[in-house]
């Protein structure tokens, strides 16, 4: 048998919500959103979708449902990932930026404007 492959994930907490609250109505979606967050040291890859760059299709689907429930997506995304989803409007041309892996998603087209910094 081959060696086991350890999956790195972010720490999570359990929260009790009223089932009829806005967040309570989409609690399963919030679980999906958290499951598709990348590990802290690997912000380019999803913990579940090993073949996709982050934000992956699973995160995209959950994020759209969170936004559809009129919740602020930024409240459910760790702060270290905010620049990946909502990059600053202008970056200096003098400083070379690392090239991220190619992704089929275009985060700027679907994330809620209210979540921008």
N, C-alpha and C positions, 0 to 999 in steps of 0.2 A: 504494500500500500504506500502511496505517496504521502509526503508531508502535508499537514493541514495548512490551509491558507487563512490567516487571520484577517477578519474584516474590521477595519477601523471605522468607528462611528462617533458622533458627538454624544456627549452626555445629555440625557433628557430628564425631565421631571414630569410627574403626573399631577394634573390639576383637576379639581372638581368644579364643574360648571353646571349651571341650571340648564336642563335640556332644552328649554324653550328660549334661551338667550341666543343672540346672534352667533356667538362662538360655539355654544352648545349644539346648535343645529348643524354645524359643519365640523364637529369634533373628529369624525373619521377622516375628513379631508385634512385637518390640521395634523393628524397622525401621519398621513401620507406625505404631506409637505415636509415634516421633520425627518421622515425616513429617507427622503431624497436629498438631504443636505450633505455636502461633502465633509469629510473629516477636517478638523482645524488645520492640519499641516498640509493638506492636499486639496486646495480650493478649486482645482480644475476638474476634479472627478467626482461623480456621484458614488455614494457608498453602495447603492444597489445596482445601478446601471453601469456596469464595468466597461461597456463599449461606448458610452456616451460621455461627452464633456458636460460639465455643469454650467449653467442650468440645463438639466436633461428634460426629456419629454414628460417623465413622471412628475417632476417638480413643476413644469409648465402647466400641466393639467390641474394639479392641486392649486397652484397659484391663481389660475383663472377662476376656480370655484371660490377661493377665499375672497377675491376681488368681487365676484358676483354676489357674494353674501354681504357686501358692503363693509368688509373689514379691511383695515389697513395692513397690507402685506408686510410692510417694514416691521411691524410689531411682532411678527412671527419668524423673522429672519435674523440670525445673529449679526451683530454689528460688523464683524470682520468681513462679512460677505456683502454688505451694502455697496461698497465700491464696484464689485463685480456686476451687480444688478443695475445700479444707478451711478455710472461713472461721472466724474466731475464734468461740467459742460465743456470746459476747455482745458487741454493739457499742453504744457510747454512743448514746443517742437524741438527744443534744445536737448531735452532728456530723452534718450531712446527708451521706448516702452517694450517690455517683453512681448513676444508674439504668443497669444494663447492658442491652445489646440483648436482646430476648426470645430464649430458647432453648427448644427442646422437651425438652431433657434436664434431669434433676434430679440434679446430681452427688452431693449428699448421700445419695442413696438407693442408690448402687452402689459408691462408693469404699470400700475396705477401712478398717475402723476402726483397724487397726494403723498406718496411715500418718498418722493424725491427729497433730498436734503437741501 
